[in-house]
Amino acid sequence: MSLDGSRQASVKDVAALAGVSLGTVSNTLNRPDRVSVTTRSKVERAMAELGFVRNESARQLRAGTSRTLAYVMLDAGNPFFTDVARGMEHAVEAAGLSLVLCNSDQRADREADYLDLFQQQRVTGVLITPVDPSSPSLDVVRDRGTPLVIVDRTRADASFCSVAVDDVLGGRLAVEHLVDRGHRRVAFVGGPIELGQVADRLEGARAAWDEAGLPPADLVVLAGSSLGVSAGREAGERLAGMAARRRPTAAFCANDMTALGLLQQAISSGTAVPEELAIVGYDDIEFAAAAAVPLTSVRQPRDELGRAAAALLLDESTNVDHAHQQVVFTPELVARGSTTRHS
């Protein structure tokens, strides 16, 4: 027996075919230990014959919550965020839940729309790398009773759990590395300075530069509208257009995608890396080591970030004694062929 395809099989259809009550079908789905093996087998055979698919959304709405977490990532085109999401997924699956991913594409309006949608769907909790960690829309989610954890960002107060990396230290490590190799004119290549990570990495870069006693004007800031490959290529063109006596001999990029774009432009224009231009990236995504010239990068523990964020959200959603935590990981510099001692 099967339905004609005009509608999906219902619980009533399963009960009629199996010759059992609706309550028995419900128990088979939700509390199988209460149903005898023989009866459970009859119900399961009826489900298979009818092609029955459980309406999980309806069940979750009746229960007032779901077994789903959501992650609003900042930029799905950046492998850093997909690596973080993979760490989340491992932790969430181990807890018997599922994870939904979406991409704000660095747009506050898209972010707000997703937050509204997930509240309507009554997700168990939200993980988010926000465009602006101080956004009131995050407070709205919390005030409506949905746990929320901020990922790869920090907030001035302790009103949310957060998981991040010490980006000020990361910026310091990058520039110290270049100074140690003799560079005295360095470019900082970043996206919008308004982005928290960009500002923090620049702060660390400037601190290392000042401590080395170097002229502030010789740390050249090339801000951009994005943190992608195209932004790196554009920065490379700007560097190439500078007078040779003022042109930086090294660049610290605010992320690896920008650094790879800069590397691409340098190679295509005949600029030798690292002899004429040393490059340091940030994140240490998989592509960094596989680049035409292996990229020196500041490594962030991407998988650990994701796992830690998910663990905090799961604890907040189940533990009545939950206390907010702000977890900060320590970055490390991984030196490769894109930087060598400068003479």
Phi and psi in degrees as GROMACS dihedral restraints (atoms count N, CA, C in turn):
[ dihedral_restraints ]
;  ai    aj    ak    al  type     phi  dphi    fc
    3     4     5     6     1  -154.0    20    10
    4     5     6     7     1   160.2    20    10
    6     7     8     9     1   -81.8    20    10
    7     8     9    10     1   161.7    20    10
    9    10    11    12     1   -82.9    20    10
   10    11    12    13     1     3.7    20    10
   12    13    14    15     1    93.3    20    10
   13    14    15    16     1    -9.0    20    10
   15    16    17    18     1   -74.4    20    10
   16    17    18    19     1   -21.0    20    10
   18    19    20    21     1  -151.3    20    10
   19    20    21    22     1   161.4    20    10
   21    22    23    24     1   -81.9    20    10
   22    23    24    25     1   149.4    20    10
   24    25    26    27     1   -62.8    20    10
   25    26    27    28     1   141.4    20    10
   27    28    29    30     1  -108.0    20    10
   28    29    30    31     1   174.0    20    10
   30    31    32    33     1   -61.5    20    10
   31    32    33    34     1   -37.2    20    10
   33    34    35    36     1   -62.1    20    10
   34    35    36    37     1   -40.3    20    10
   36    37    38    39     1   -62.4    20    10
   37    38    39    40     1   -42.4    20    10
   39    40    41    42     1   -63.7    20    10
   40    41    42    43     1   -45.4    20    10
   42    43    44    45     1   -61.5    20    10
   43    44    45    46     1   -42.3    20    10
   45    46    47    48     1   -63.9    20    10
   46    47    48    49     1   -44.7    20    10
   48    49    50    51     1   -68.5    20    10
   49    50    51    52     1   -37.8    20    10
   51    52    53    54     1   -80.8    20    10
   52    53    54    55     1   -15.9    20    10
   54    55    56    57     1    72.2    20    10
   55    56    57    58     1    36.6    20    10
   57    58    59    60     1  -129.7    20    10
   58    59    60    61     1   175.0    20    10
   60    61    62    63     1   -81.7    20    10
   61    62    63    64     1   164.2    20    10
   63    64    65    66     1   -61.6    20    10
   64    65    66    67     1   -36.1    20    10
   66    67    68    69     1   -62.2    20    10
   67    68    69    70     1   -36.5    20    10
   69    70    71    72     1   -67.2    20    10
   70    71    72    73     1   -40.2    20    10
   72    73    74    75     1   -63.6    20    10
   73    74    75    76     1   -43.4    20    10
   75    76    77    78     1   -60.5    20    10
   76    77    78    79     1   -43.0    20    10
   78    79    80    81     1   -65.1    20    10
   79    80    81    82     1   -38.1    20    10
   81    82    83    84     1   -60.4    20    10
   82    83    84    85     1   -38.3    20    10
   84    85    86    87     1   -76.4    20    10
   85    86    87    88     1   -39.9    20    10
   87    88    89    90     1  -109.5    20    10
   88    89    90    91     1   -29.9    20    10
   90    91    92    93     1  -139.2    20    10
   91    92    93    94     1    64.6    20    10
   93    94    95    96     1   -59.2    20    10
   94    95    96    97     1   -23.2    20    10
   96    97    98    99     1   -66.6    20    10
   97    98    99   100     1   -16.2    20    10
   99   100   101   102     1   -89.0    20    10
  100   101   102   103     1    -1.5    20    10
  102   103   104   105     1  -115.1    20    10
  103   104   105   106     1   136.5    20    10
  105   106   107   108     1   -63.3    20    10
  106   107   108   109     1   155.0    20    10
  108   109   110   111     1   -58.7    20    10
  109   110   111   112     1   -41.9    20    10
  111   112   113   114     1   -63.4    20    10
  112   113   114   115     1   -48.2    20    10
  114   115   116   117     1   -66.5    20    10
  115   116   117   118     1   -40.2    20    10
  117   118   119   120     1   -61.2    20    10
  118   119   120   121     1   -39.3    20    10
  120   121   122   123     1   -63.6    20    10
  121   122   123   124     1   -41.0    20    10
  123   124   125   126     1   -60.6    20    10
  124   125   126   127     1   -44.0    20    10
  126   127   128   129     1   -65.9    20    10
  127   128   129   130     1   -43.1    20    10
  129   130   131   132     1   -65.9    20    10
  130   131   132   133     1   -36.0    20    10
  132   133   134   135     1   -66.6    20    10
  133   134   135   136     1   -38.8    20    10
  135   136   137   138     1   -65.1    20    10
  136   137   138   139     1   -41.0    20    10
  138   139   140   141     1   -60.9    20    10
  139   140   141   142     1   -44.4    20    10
  141   142   143   144     1   -64.9    20    10
  142   143   144   145     1   -41.9    20    10
  144   145   146   147     1   -66.3    20    10
  145   146   147   148     1   -37.1    20    10
  147   148   149   150     1   -86.0    20    10
  148   149   150   151     1    -9.9    20    10
  150   151   152   153     1    67.4    20    10
  151   152   153   154     1    35.5    20    10
  153   154   155   156     1   -66.6    20    10
  154   155   156   157     1   131.5    20    10
  156   157   158   159     1  -121.2    20    10
  157   158   159   160     1   124.8    20    10
  159   160   161   162     1   -63.0    20    10
  160   161   162   163     1   135.4    20    10
  162   163   164   165     1   -86.2    20    10
  163   164   165   166     1    84.0    20    10
  165   166   167   168     1   -66.6    20    10
  166   167   168   169     1   -35.7    20    10
  168   169   170   171     1   -61.6    20    10
  169   170   171   172     1   -44.9    20    10
  171   172   173   174     1   -63.9    20    10
  172   173   174   175     1   -41.1    20    10
  174   175   176   177     1   -62.1    20    10
  175   176   177   178     1   -41.6    20    10
  177   178   179   180     1   -67.0    20    10
  178   179   180   181     1   -38.5    20    10
  180   181   182   183     1   -64.0    20    10
  181   182   183   184     1   -40.2    20    10
  183   184   185   186     1   -64.1    20    10
  184   185   186   187     1   -37.1    20    10
  186   187   188   189     1   -77.3    20    10
  187   188   189   190     1   -19.0    20    10
  189   190   191   192     1    88.3    20    10
  190   191   192   193     1     3.0    20    10
  192   193   194   195     1  -157.9    20    10
  193   194   195   196     1  -179.0    20    10
  195   196   197   198     1  -133.9    20    10
  196   197   198   199     1   179.8    20    10
  198   199   200   201     1  -111.5    20    10
  199   200   201   202     1    37.6    20    10
  201   202   203   204     1  -126.5    20    10
  202   203   204   205     1   135.6    20    10
  204   205   206   207     1  -106.3    20    10
  205   206   207   208     1   156.3    20    10
  207   208   209   210     1  -125.9    20    10
  208   209   210   211     1   142.2    20    10
  210   211   212   213     1  -121.8    20    10
  211   212   213   214     1   119.0    20    10
  213   214   215   216     1   -96.1    20    10
  214   215   216   217     1   101.3    20    10
  216   217   218   219     1   -86.9    20    10
  217   218   219   220     1   158.1    20    10
  219   220   221   222     1   -79.3    20    10
  220   221   222   223     1   -37.8    20    10
  222   223   224   225     1  -154.5    20    10
  223   224   225   226     1   101.2    20    10
  225   226   227   228     1   -67.4    20    10
  226   227   228   229     1   -16.1    20    10
  228   229   230   231     1   -78.9    20    10
  229   230   231   232     1    -8.9    20    10
  231   232   233   234     1   -99.6    20    10
  232   233   234   235     1   116.7    20    10
  234   235   236   237     1   -57.5    20    10
  235   236   237   238     1   -21.3    20    10
  237   238   239   240     1   -56.2    20    10
  238   239   240   241     1   -46.5    20    10
  240   241   242   243     1   -72.1    20    10
  241   242   243   244     1   -33.5    20    10
  243   244   245   246     1   -70.0    20    10
  244   245   246   247     1   -32.4    20    10
  246   247   248   249     1   -67.5    20    10
  247   248   249   250     1   -40.2    20    10
  249   250   251   252     1   -61.8    20    10
  250   251   252   253     1   -43.9    20    10
  252   253   254   255     1   -61.5    20    10
  253   254   255   256     1   -35.7    20    10
  255   256   257   258     1   -63.9    20    10
  256   257   258   259     1   -40.6    20    10
  258   259   260   261     1   -62.7    20    10
  259   260   261   262     1   -41.6    20    10
  261   262   263   264     1   -59.2    20    10
  262   263   264   265     1   -46.5    20    10
  264   265   266   267     1   -59.4    20    10
  265   266   267   268     1   -40.5    20    10
  267   268   269   270     1   -60.0    20    10
  268   269   270   271     1   -45.5    20    10
  270   271   272   273     1   -68.8    20    10
  271   272   273   274     1   -39.4    20    10
  273   274   275   276     1   -68.7    20    10
  274   275   276   277     1   -43.9    20    10
  276   277   278   279     1   -63.3    20    10
  277   278   279   280     1   -37.4    20    10
  279   280   281   282     1   -62.6    20    10
  280   281   282   283     1   -25.4    20    10
  282   283   284   285     1   -90.6    20    10
  283   284   285   286     1     2.7    20    10
  285   286   287   288     1    79.4    20    10
  286   287   288   289     1    20.6    20    10
  288   289   290   291     1  -114.6    20    10
  289   290   291   292     1   176.6    20    10
  291   292   293   294     1  -121.3    20    10
  292   293   294   295     1   161.1    20    10
  294   295   296   297     1  -125.2    20    10
  295   296   297   298     1   129.1    20    10
  297   298   299   300     1  -104.7    20    10
  298   299   300   301     1   133.6    20    10
  300   301   302   303     1  -110.4    20    10
  301   302   303   304     1   142.3    20    10
  303   304   305   306     1  -146.6    20    10
  304   305   306   307     1   166.8    20    10
  306   307   308   309     1  -126.0    20    10
  307   308   309   310     1   117.7    20    10
  309   310   311   312     1   -77.6    20    10
  310   311   312   313     1   -18.1    20    10
  312   313   314   315     1    56.3    20    10
  313   314   315   316     1    35.5    20    10
  315   316   317   318     1    62.1    20    10
  316   317   318   319     1    26.2    20    10
  318   319   320   321     1  -115.4    20    10
  319   320   321   322     1   123.7    20    10
  321   322   323   324     1   -64.6    20    10
  322   323   324   325     1   -33.4    20    10
  324   325   326   327     1   -69.0    20    10
  325   326   327   328     1   -41.1    20    10
  327   328   329   330     1   -64.5    20    10
  328   329   330   331     1   -41.1    20    10
  330   331   332   333     1   -58.4    20    10
  331   332   333   334     1   -47.1    20    10
  333   334   335   336     1   -63.3    20    10
  334   335   336   337     1   -39.2    20    10
  336   337   338   339     1   -63.3    20    10
  337   338   339   340     1   -42.4    20    10
  339   340   341   342     1   -65.6    20    10
  340   341   342   343     1   -40.5    20    10
  342   343   344   345     1   -62.1    20    10
  343   344   345   346     1   -41.2    20    10
  345   346   347   348     1   -62.6    20    10
  346   347   348   349     1   -44.3    20    10
  348   349   350   351     1   -61.1    20    10
  349   350   351   352     1   -44.3    20    10
  351   352   353   354     1   -69.3    20    10
  352   353   354   355     1   -30.2    20    10
  354   355   356   357     1   -69.2    20    10
  355   356   357   358     1   -38.0    20    10
  357   358   359   360     1   -62.5    20    10
  358   359   360   361     1   -36.1    20    10
  360   361   362   363     1   -83.8    20    10
  361   362   363   364     1    -1.4    20    10
  363   364   365   366     1    55.5    20    10
  364   365   366   367     1    46.8    20    10
  366   367   368   369     1   -63.1    20    10
  367   368   369   370     1   156.5    20    10
  369   370   371   372     1   -63.6    20    10
  370   371   372   373     1   -35.2    20    10
  372   373   374   375     1  -174.3    20    10
  373   374   375   376     1   167.8    20    10
  375   376   377   378     1  -124.7    20    10
  376   377   378   379     1   131.6    20    10
  378   379   380   381     1  -105.4    20    10
  379   380   381   382     1   137.0    20    10
  381   382   383   384     1  -149.6    20    10
  382   383   384   385     1   135.7    20    10
  384   385   386   387     1  -100.8    20    10
  385   386   387   388     1    95.9    20    10
  387   388   389   390     1   -78.6    20    10
  388   389   390   391     1   153.1    20    10
  390   391   392   393     1   -62.1    20    10
  391   392   393   394     1   -41.5    20    10
  393   394   395   396     1  -135.9    20    10
  394   395   396   397     1   109.7    20    10
  396   397   398   399     1   -60.2    20    10
  397   398   399   400     1   -20.8    20    10
  399   400   401   402     1   -91.8    20    10
  400   401   402   403     1     6.7    20    10
  402   403   404   405     1   -58.6    20    10
  403   404   405   406     1   133.5    20    10
  405   406   407   408     1   -62.6    20    10
  406   407   408   409     1   -22.2    20    10
  408   409   410   411     1   -63.5    20    10
  409   410   411   412     1   -27.7    20    10
  411   412   413   414     1   -68.6    20    10
  412   413   414   415     1   -39.9    20    10
  414   415   416   417     1   -64.3    20    10
  415   416   417   418     1   -36.3    20    10
  417   418   419   420     1   -61.6    20    10
  418   419   420   421     1   -43.5    20    10
  420   421   422   423     1   -59.0    20    10
  421   422   423   424     1   -47.9    20    10
  423   424   425   426     1   -62.8    20    10
  424   425   426   427     1   -44.2    20    10
  426   427   428   429     1   -66.2    20    10
  427   428   429   430     1   -24.0    20    10
  429   430   431   432     1   -86.0    20    10
  430   431   432   433     1     2.6    20    10
  432   433   434   435     1    95.1    20    10
  433   434   435   436     1     8.9    20    10
  435   436   437   438     1   -98.3    20    10
  436   437   438   439     1   118.8    20    10
  438   439   440   441     1   -59.3    20    10
  439   440   441   442     1   143.6    20    10
  441   442   443   444     1  -142.4    20    10
  442   443   444   445     1   134.6    20    10
  444   445   446   447     1  -121.6    20    10
  445   446   447   448     1   131.1    20    10
  447   448   449   450     1   -86.7    20    10
  448   449   450   451     1   131.0    20    10
  450   451   452   453     1  -116.8    20    10
  451   452   453   454     1   132.2    20    10
  453   454   455   456     1    61.0    20    10
  454   455   456   457     1    27.2    20    10
  456   457   458   459     1  -148.7    20    10
  457   458   459   460     1   162.8    20    10
  459   460   461   462     1  -128.1    20    10
  460   461   462   463     1   161.1    20    10
  462   463   464   465     1  -125.3    20    10
  463   464   465   466     1   149.2    20    10
  465   466   467   468     1   -60.7    20    10
  466   467   468   469     1   -34.9    20    10
  468   469   470   471     1  -101.3    20    10
  469   470   471   472     1  -177.7    20    10
  471   472   473   474     1  -109.9    20    10
  472   473   474   475     1    34.0    20    10
  474   475   476   477     1   -81.1    20    10
  475   476   477   478     1    -8.2    20    10
  477   478   479   480     1  -136.9    20    10
  478   479   480   481     1   156.0    20    10
  480   481   482   483     1   -71.4    20    10
  481   482   483   484     1   147.9    20    10
  483   484   485   486     1  -146.8    20    10
  484   485   486   487     1   153.3    20    10
  486   487   488   489     1  -133.1    20    10
  487   488   489   490     1   125.5    20    10
  489   490   491   492     1  -151.3    20    10
  490   491   492   493     1   178.0    20    10
  492   493   494   495     1  -116.9    20    10
  493   494   495   496     1   148.7    20    10
  495   496   497   498     1   -72.0    20    10
  496   497   498   499     1    88.7    20    10
  498   499   500   501     1   -72.7    20    10
  499   500   501   502     1   -26.0    20    10
  501   502   503   504     1   -63.7    20    10
  502   503   504   505     1   -45.0    20    10
  504   505   506   507     1   -63.0    20    10
  505   506   507   508     1   -39.9    20    10
  507   508   509   510     1   -60.6    20    10
  508   509   510   511     1   -42.9    20    10
  510   511   512   513     1   -64.4    20    10
  511   512   513   514     1   -37.8    20    10
  513   514   515   516     1   -62.8    20    10
  514   515   516   517     1   -44.9    20    10
  516   517   518   519     1   -60.1    20    10
  517   518   519   520     1   -41.3    20    10
  519   520   521   522     1   -63.0    20    10
  520   521   522   523     1   -47.7    20    10
  522   523   524   525     1   -74.6    20    10
  523   524   525   526     1   -36.8    20    10
  525   526   527   528     1   -58.1    20    10
  526   527   528   529     1   -40.0    20    10
  528   529   530   531     1   -60.1    20    10
  529   530   531   532     1   -44.5    20    10
  531   532   533   534     1   -70.9    20    10
  532   533   534   535     1   -39.9    20    10
  534   535   536   537     1   -62.8    20    10
  535   536   537   538     1   -41.9    20    10
  537   538   539   540     1   -60.6    20    10
  538   539   540   541     1   -25.4    20    10
  540   541   542   543     1   -93.5    20    10
  541   542   543   544     1    11.5    20    10
  543   544   545   546     1    92.8    20    10
  544   545   546   547     1     4.1    20    10
  546   547   548   549     1   -76.0    20    10
  547   548   549   550     1   134.0    20    10
  549   550   551   552     1  -122.5    20    10
  550   551   552   553     1    -1.2    20    10
  552   553   554   555     1  -135.6    20    10
  553   554   555   556     1   113.2    20    10
  555   556   557   558     1  -129.3    20    10
  556   557   558   559     1   140.0    20    10
  558   559   560   561     1  -101.5    20    10
  559   560   561   562     1   137.7    20    10
  561   562   563   564     1   -99.8    20    10
  562   563   564   565     1   117.3    20    10
  564   565   566   567     1  -107.8    20    10
  565   566   567   568     1   111.6    20    10
  567   568   569   570     1  -138.0    20    10
  568   569   570   571     1   174.7    20    10
  570   571   572   573     1   -90.1    20    10
  571   572   573   574     1  -149.3    20    10
  573   574   575   576     1   -59.6    20    10
  574   575   576   577     1   126.5    20    10
  576   577   578   579     1   -64.0    20    10
  577   578   579   580     1   -19.6    20    10
  579   580   581   582     1   -67.7    20    10
  580   581   582   583     1   -23.0    20    10
  582   583   584   585     1   -68.2    20    10
  583   584   585   586     1   132.5    20    10
  585   586   587   588     1   -56.1    20    10
  586   587   588   589     1   -45.7    20    10
  588   589   590   591     1   -63.9    20    10
  589   590   591   592     1   -41.3    20    10
  591   592   593   594     1   -61.5    20    10
  592   593   594   595     1   -46.1    20    10
  594   595   596   597     1   -62.1    20    10
  595   596   597   598     1   -42.3    20    10
  597   598   599   600     1   -67.2    20    10
  598   599   600   601     1   -41.2    20    10
  600   601   602   603     1   -67.6    20    10
  601   602   603   604     1   -36.4    20    10
  603   604   605   606     1   -67.7    20    10
  604   605   606   607     1   -38.9    20    10
  606   607   608   609     1   -59.4    20    10
  607   608   609   610     1   -45.1    20    10
  609   610   611   612     1   -65.6    20    10
  610   611   612   613     1   -38.4    20    10
  612   613   614   615     1   -62.1    20    10
  613   614   615   616     1   -44.2    20    10
  615   616   617   618     1   -67.0    20    10
  616   617   618   619     1   -36.6    20    10
  618   619   620   621     1   -62.8    20    10
  619   620   621   622     1   -44.8    20    10
  621   622   623   624     1   -64.9    20    10
  622   623   624   625     1   -38.6    20    10
  624   625   626   627     1   -65.1    20    10
  625   626   627   628     1   -45.3    20    10
  627   628   629   630     1   -64.4    20    10
  628   629   630   631     1   -40.9    20    10
  630   631   632   633     1   -66.6    20    10
  631   632   633   634     1   -24.1    20    10
  633   634   635   636     1   -81.4    20    10
  634   635   636   637     1    -4.5    20    10
  636   637   638   639     1    73.7    20    10
  637   638   639   640     1    26.8    20    10
  639   640   641   642     1   -96.0    20    10
  640   641   642   643     1   150.6    20    10
  642   643   644   645     1   -60.9    20    10
  643   644   645   646     1   130.1    20    10
  645   646   647   648     1   -54.6    20    10
  646   647   648   649     1   -34.4    20    10
  648   649   650   651     1   -67.0    20    10
  649   650   651   652     1   -18.5    20    10
  651   652   653   654     1   -87.8    20    10
  652   653   654   655     1     0.8    20    10
  654   655   656   657     1  -103.6    20    10
  655   656   657   658     1    99.4    20    10
  657   658   659   660     1   -89.9    20    10
  658   659   660   661     1   123.2    20    10
  660   661   662   663     1   -96.5    20    10
  661   662   663   664     1   118.2    20    10
  663   664   665   666     1  -112.1    20    10
  664   665   666   667     1    89.0    20    10
  666   667   668   669     1   -80.2    20    10
  667   668   669   670     1   154.9    20    10
  669   670   671   672     1  -139.3    20    10
  670   671   672   673     1  -177.6    20    10
  672   673   674   675     1   -92.5    20    10
  673   674   675   676     1    -7.9    20    10
  675   676   677   678     1  -151.7    20    10
  676   677   678   679     1   177.5    20    10
  678   679   680   681     1  -124.1    20    10
  679   680   681   682     1    51.7    20    10
  681   682   683   684     1  -120.4    20    10
  682   683   684   685     1  -177.1    20    10
  684   685   686   687     1   -60.8    20    10
  685   686   687   688     1   -41.8    20    10
  687   688   689   690     1   -62.7    20    10
  688   689   690   691     1   -36.0    20    10
  690   691   692   693     1   -64.3    20    10
  691   692   693   694     1   -36.3    20    10
  693   694   695   696     1   -67.5    20    10
  694   695   696   697     1   -40.6    20    10
  696   697   698   699     1   -63.7    20    10
  697   698   699   700     1   -41.9    20    10
  699   700   701   702     1   -62.4    20    10
  700   701   702   703     1   -40.1    20    10
  702   703   704   705     1   -64.1    20    10
  703   704   705   706     1   -38.0    20    10
  705   706   707   708     1   -61.8    20    10
  706   707   708   709     1   -39.5    20    10
  708   709   710   711     1   -66.4    20    10
  709   710   711   712     1   -38.2    20    10
  711   712   713   714     1   -65.7    20    10
  712   713   714   715     1   -40.2    20    10
  714   715   716   717     1   -65.0    20    10
  715   716   717   718     1   -41.9    20    10
  717   718   719   720     1   -63.9    20    10
  718   719   720   721     1   -27.3    20    10
  720   721   722   723     1   -82.4    20    10
  721   722   723   724     1    -4.7    20    10
  723   724   725   726     1   -79.8    20    10
  724   725   726   727     1   153.1    20    10
  726   727   728   729     1   -61.1    20    10
  727   728   729   730     1   141.3    20    10
  729   730   731   732     1   -56.3    20    10
  730   731   732   733     1   -37.3    20    10
  732   733   734   735     1   -71.9    20    10
  733   734   735   736     1   -19.2    20    10
  735   736   737   738     1  -108.5    20    10
  736   737   738   739     1    -5.1    20    10
  738   739   740   741     1   -73.1    20    10
  739   740   741   742     1   129.9    20    10
  741   742   743   744     1   -59.9    20    10
  742   743   744   745     1   145.0    20    10
  744   745   746   747     1   -95.6    20    10
  745   746   747   748     1    -1.6    20    10
  747   748   749   750     1  -153.2    20    10
  748   749   750   751     1   158.8    20    10
  750   751   752   753     1  -139.3    20    10
  751   752   753   754     1   137.0    20    10
  753   754   755   756     1  -108.6    20    10
  754   755   756   757     1   117.3    20    10
  756   757   758   759     1   -99.6    20    10
  757   758   759   760     1   143.7    20    10
  759   760   761   762     1   -70.3    20    10
  760   761   762   763     1   -16.1    20    10
  762   763   764   765     1  -155.3    20    10
  763   764   765   766     1   171.2    20    10
  765   766   767   768     1   -69.9    20    10
  766   767   768   769     1   -33.9    20    10
  768   769   770   771     1   -62.3    20    10
  769   770   771   772     1   -41.8    20    10
  771   772   773   774     1   -65.5    20    10
  772   773   774   775     1   -41.9    20    10
  774   775   776   777     1   -63.0    20    10
  775   776   777   778     1   -38.6    20    10
  777   778   779   780     1   -67.7    20    10
  778   779   780   781     1   -35.4    20    10
  780   781   782   783     1   -65.1    20    10
  781   782   783   784     1   -41.9    20    10
  783   784   785   786     1   -63.6    20    10
  784   785   786   787     1   -43.3    20    10
  786   787   788   789     1   -61.2    20    10
  787   788   789   790     1   -42.7    20    10
  789   790   791   792     1   -60.4    20    10
  790   791   792   793     1   -45.5    20    10
  792   793   794   795     1   -65.7    20    10
  793   794   795   796     1   -40.0    20    10
  795   796   797   798     1   -62.0    20    10
  796   797   798   799     1   -46.2    20    10
  798   799   800   801     1   -64.9    20    10
  799   800   801   802     1   -42.8    20    10
  801   802   803   804     1   -68.1    20    10
  802   803   804   805     1   -25.9    20    10
  804   805   806   807     1   -93.5    20    10
  805   806   807   808     1     0.1    20    10
  807   808   809   810     1    85.9    20    10
  808   809   810   811     1    11.8    20    10
  810   811   812   813     1   -79.8    20    10
  811   812   813   814     1   124.4    20    10
  813   814   815   816     1   -76.9    20    10
  814   815   816   817     1   128.7    20    10
  816   817   818   819     1  -114.7    20    10
  817   818   819   820     1   120.9    20    10
  819   820   821   822     1  -101.0    20    10
  820   821   822   823     1     4.9    20    10
  822   823   824   825     1   -60.0    20    10
  823   824   825   826     1   -41.6    20    10
  825   826   827   828     1  -102.0    20    10
  826   827   828   829     1   -26.2    20    10
  828   829   830   831     1  -148.3    20    10
  829   830   831   832     1   112.2    20    10
  831   832   833   834     1   -86.7    20    10
  832   833   834   835     1   146.3    20    10
  834   835   836   837     1  -134.2    20    10
  835   836   837   838     1   132.6    20    10
  837   838   839   840     1  -120.8    20    10
  838   839   840   841     1   131.6    20    10
  840   841   842   843     1  -104.4    20    10
  841   842   843   844     1  -168.1    20    10
  843   844   845   846     1  -149.0    20    10
  844   845   846   847     1   131.3    20    10
  846   847   848   849     1   120.5    20    10
  847   848   849   850     1   -37.9    20    10
  849   850   851   852     1    57.4    20    10
  850   851   852   853     1    54.4    20    10
  852   853   854   855     1   -68.4    20    10
  853   854   855   856     1   167.1    20    10
  855   856   857   858     1   -58.3    20    10
  856   857   858   859     1   -35.8    20    10
  858   859   860   861     1   -66.5    20    10
  859   860   861   862     1   -20.1    20    10
  861   862   863   864     1   -61.2    20    10
  862   863   864   865     1   -48.2    20    10
  864   865   866   867     1   -72.3    20    10
  865   866   867   868     1   -21.0    20    10
  867   868   869   870     1   -95.5    20    10
  868   869   870   871     1     3.6    20    10
  870   871   872   873     1   -66.4    20    10
  871   872   873   874     1   162.7    20    10
  873   874   875   876     1   -53.7    20    10
  874   875   876   877     1   -42.0    20    10
  876   877   878   879     1  -114.3    20    10
  877   878   879   880     1   112.0    20    10
  879   880   881   882     1   -51.2    20    10
  880   881   882   883     1   131.1    20    10
  882   883   884   885     1   -89.5    20    10
  883   884   885   886     1   126.4    20    10
  885   886   887   888     1   -68.0    20    10
  886   887   888   889     1   135.6    20    10
  888   889   890   891     1  -150.8    20    10
  889   890   891   892     1   154.9    20    10
  891   892   893   894     1   -88.8    20    10
  892   893   894   895     1   116.6    20    10
  894   895   896   897     1   -83.8    20    10
  895   896   897   898     1   131.5    20    10
  897   898   899   900     1  -107.2    20    10
  898   899   900   901     1   140.5    20    10
  900   901   902   903     1   -77.4    20    10
  901   902   903   904     1    81.9    20    10
  903   904   905   906     1   -62.8    20    10
  904   905   906   907     1   -48.6    20    10
  906   907   908   909     1   -63.2    20    10
  907   908   909   910     1   -42.5    20    10
  909   910   911   912     1   -64.8    20    10
  910   911   912   913     1   -36.9    20    10
  912   913   914   915     1   -57.7    20    10
  913   914   915   916     1   -48.6    20    10
  915   916   917   918     1   -64.4    20    10
  916   917   918   919     1   -44.6    20    10
  918   919   920   921     1   -63.3    20    10
  919   920   921   922     1   -43.6    20    10
  921   922   923   924     1   -65.2    20    10
  922   923   924   925     1   -40.9    20    10
  924   925   926   927     1   -63.0    20    10
  925   926   927   928     1   -45.0    20    10
  927   928   929   930     1   -64.2    20    10
  928   929   930   931     1   -39.5    20    10
  930   931   932   933     1   -62.9    20    10
  931   932   933   934     1   -40.7    20    10
  933   934   935   936     1   -64.3    20    10
  934   935   936   937     1   -40.9    20    10
  936   937   938   939     1   -67.9    20    10
  937   938   939   940     1   -41.4    20    10
  939   940   941   942     1   -63.1    20    10
  940   941   942   943     1   -39.6    20    10
  942   943   944   945     1   -65.8    20    10
  943   944   945   946     1   -42.4    20    10
  945   946   947   948     1   -64.2    20    10
  946   947   948   949     1   -32.5    20    10
  948   949   950   951     1   -81.8    20    10
  949   950   951   952     1   -11.7    20    10
  951   952   953   954     1  -126.7    20    10
  952   953   954   955     1   -19.9    20    10
  954   955   956   957     1  -103.3    20    10
  955   956   957   958     1   113.6    20    10
  957   958   959   960     1   -67.0    20    10
  958   959   960   961     1   -19.7    20    10
  960   961   962   963     1   -98.5    20    10
  961   962   963   964     1    16.2    20    10
  963   964   965   966     1   -57.3    20    10
  964   965   966   967     1   137.1    20    10
  966   967   968   969     1  -123.7    20    10
  967   968   969   970     1   133.9    20    10
  969   970   971   972     1   -61.4    20    10
  970   971   972   973     1   140.6    20    10
  972   973   974   975     1  -128.1    20    10
  973   974   975   976     1   146.3    20    10
  975   976   977   978     1  -116.2    20    10
  976   977   978   979     1   100.1    20    10
  978   979   980   981     1   -91.8    20    10
  979   980   981   982     1   128.5    20    10
  981   982   983   984     1  -124.8    20    10
  982   983   984   985     1   120.1    20    10
  984   985   986   987     1   -90.5    20    10
  985   986   987   988     1   158.5    20    10
  987   988   989   990     1  -100.4    20    10
  988   989   990   991     1   126.6    20    10
  990   991   992   993     1   -80.7    20    10
  991   992   993   994     1   167.2    20    10
  993   994   995   996     1  -141.6    20    10
  994   995   996   997     1   147.9    20    10
  996   997   998   999     1   -89.7    20    10
  997   998   999  1000     1   132.8    20    10
  999  1000  1001  1002     1  -113.8    20    10
 1000  1001  1002  1003     1   108.5    20    10
 1002  1003  1004  1005     1   -84.7    20    10
 1003  1004  1005  1006     1   131.8    20    10
 1005  1006  1007  1008     1  -136.5    20    10
 1006  1007  1008  1009     1  -162.7    20    10
 1008  1009  1010  1011     1   -70.0    20    10
 1009  1010  1011  1012     1   -12.1    20    10
 1011  1012  1013  1014     1   -78.7    20    10
 1012  1013  1014  1015     1    -3.4    20    10
 1014  1015  1016  1017     1  -135.7    20    10
 1015  1016  1017  1018     1   133.6    20    10
 1017  1018  1019  1020     1  -141.1    20    10
 1018  1019  1020  1021     1   174.1    20    10
 1020  1021  1022  1023     1   -63.9    20    10
 1021  1022  1023  1024     1   129.8    20    10
 1023  1024  1025  1026     1   -92.1    20    10
 1024  1025  1026  1027     1   137.2    20    10
